[in-house]
Amino acid sequence: MSELLREKINVTKPFMPPIKIYKSYIEEIYNNLWLTNQGPLLKELEANICSMLGLQNFHYVTNGTIALQLALRALDISDCEVITTPFTYVATISSILWEKCKPVFVDIEPDNFTIDVNKIERKITTKTRAIMPVHIYGYACDINSIQKLADKYSLKVIYDAAHCFGTFLDGKSLLNYGDISTCSFHATKLFHTIEGGACIVKDKSISDKLELIKRFGHNGDNHICLGINGKQSEFNAAMGLSNLPFLESIIKKRKHISDLYDEALLKYLYRPRKQKGLDYNYAYYPVLFKSENELLRVLDHLNNNNIYPRRYFYPSLNKLSYLEDYQECPISEDISSRIVCLPLYSELKDDDATRIVKLIKEVL
Ligand SMILES: *Cc1c(COP(=O)(O)O)cnc(C)c1O
């Protein structure tokens, strides 16, 4: 096939359910005229996700960023320091800043790019109130060590689990840890509801508080506390209900492509180490090059062939220009300069994956 006729390949392509399924939910909305505010489709989606993943105190909200901010608010984390990782998407850090807290960066593990628990303790001060680690790419943080530190210093733990829908650790959903875990259902994520997110809360009373603040902090005419609008619409819930039954097959197809990449590339490129007991969801396919120069040459070659991987996650966020100070994180800065996520989505054809591998090898 001529290169010109080939479709552009991006790092991801949103999964679209058969339109018939989506339409039938939309017709339901037209019939009962309940568009938002904890409607029947939202309730159904929450219940289905909870039973599928073994979750409780699950709040489906407008997006994964509001989920993080609601989590900080529900746990009363404000005017303090929050320990986090610089190797993540900007929403992790911006939500901390938005809530007027200071992100204190701890460098990452060189083998799976999650927060390095051995470096957390020395960053704890009298102002520290919470740890916000990220299960980056869906790889699990060292949950037990983080919880031990949190217990020792009475800190809250909020996991940004935006990449973890469908990932299990020792048979338990990775959304089940910390005081609160948050998830994102944005169109680019493995399971999506166009826009959307969730908070999964350990403690029932915190869960009740989050339920209140996500809808303006009032019950009818009784105004109880400061709140915000984190409610999700029935149209988004409809997309979620349409996509959810395909979760297993989506993960299976992504595994197939990942295995194909592995077979061809593992000899040449470093891949994050999977934690023991992790049942992975294949949310991303990150590969680490030897140098930024090598990565840029590969990207250039792929772009010339109409293939657009993404530099997830770049830059290392301790280098954000609007932070009040620069906190050194040499490992994260190094990794983020030479890592890229290859195209991975359920509709990606074997032929295209093979072609991508061939193009990468041409540069190496
Ligand atoms: C996508 C993402 C978010 C934000 O989710 P939205 O639904 O886009 O607001 C937060 N954290 C991480 C790590 C993400 O990848």
The ligand as a Gaussian input file, in Angstrom:
#p B3LYP/6-31G(d) Opt

LIG

0 1
 C       -5.600000      11.126000      32.481000
 C       -4.955000      11.333000      33.783000
 C       -5.504000      12.157000      34.775000
 C       -6.646000      13.093000      34.529000
 O       -7.794000      12.506000      34.128000
 P       -8.895000      13.361000      33.311000
 O      -10.073000      12.451000      33.303000
 O       -8.334000      13.602000      31.953000
 O       -9.137000      14.623000      34.059000
 C       -4.890000      12.194000      36.024000
 N       -3.782000      11.479000      36.274000
 C       -3.199000      10.701000      35.345000
 C       -1.978000       9.919000      35.713000
 C       -3.752000      10.616000      34.059000
 O       -3.145000       9.874000      33.134000

